Amino acid sequence: EPEVTQTPSHQVTQMGQEVILRCVPISNHLYFYWYRQILGQKVEFLVSFYNNEISEKSEIFDDQFSVERPDGSNFTLKIRSTKLEDSAMYFCASLNLRGTLNTGELFFGEGSRLTVL
Amino acid sequence: SQQGEEDPQALSIQEGENATMNCSYKTSINNLQWYRQNSGRGLVHLILIRSNEREKHSGRLRVTLDTSKKSSSLLITASRAADTASYFCATDDDTDKLIFGTGTRLQVFP
């Protein structure tokens, strides 16, 4: 069964460092998302991406964050200068265009745990 | 922005019992979905109910939706230890995103 894959599974970084989290969405999906979950808390929307541009973003997704789809398969989330409060689990998700949110489901990866020291 | 709130925050039951989780939201929706998350893992879609539907079944899952009360419930019948997980509702308001609730942590004891 096709799946969303994320790397790394866990990254430890120093405050102020840049971090890139990588995702390979399901190959025929066209909508891509990043969500984050601070330990034990709610799953928060960060950004949605469609047709090579940001479709929507939350207030969490400030200038320190960026997303990119550098080739036909990868979808990356970059945090330019990490803060302690960026420590969280970051989830990538994808959606088939034909599915749309009204009829289909988001497929989530297993997440990348980011620890900022 | 709309926000789902589940209750209870945590629920502990014995195997074989039914588990009911509730979700409330604030604004109009197109549909409501329920997801499951095993500890430290990704979210897995369970079931979707559209705004014009009132009840939906899938195996041991039963979901209800009351748009007048802006609430939904997820019932898991004859629970098993393997049902132990966090359960989240998520709503779609015709934008390109799902907004997730705060989740219910379900513990099923064998």
Interface residues (C-beta under 8 A of the other chain):
Chain A: V4 Y31 Y33 Y35 Q41 K42 V43 E44 F45 S48 Y50 S55 E56 M89 F91 A93 L101 N102 T103 G104 E105 L106 F107 F108 G109 E110 G111
Chain B: N30 N31 Q33 Y35 Q37 G40 R41 G42 L43 V44 H45 L48 R50 F88 D92 T95 D96 K97 L98 I99 F100 G101 T102 G103
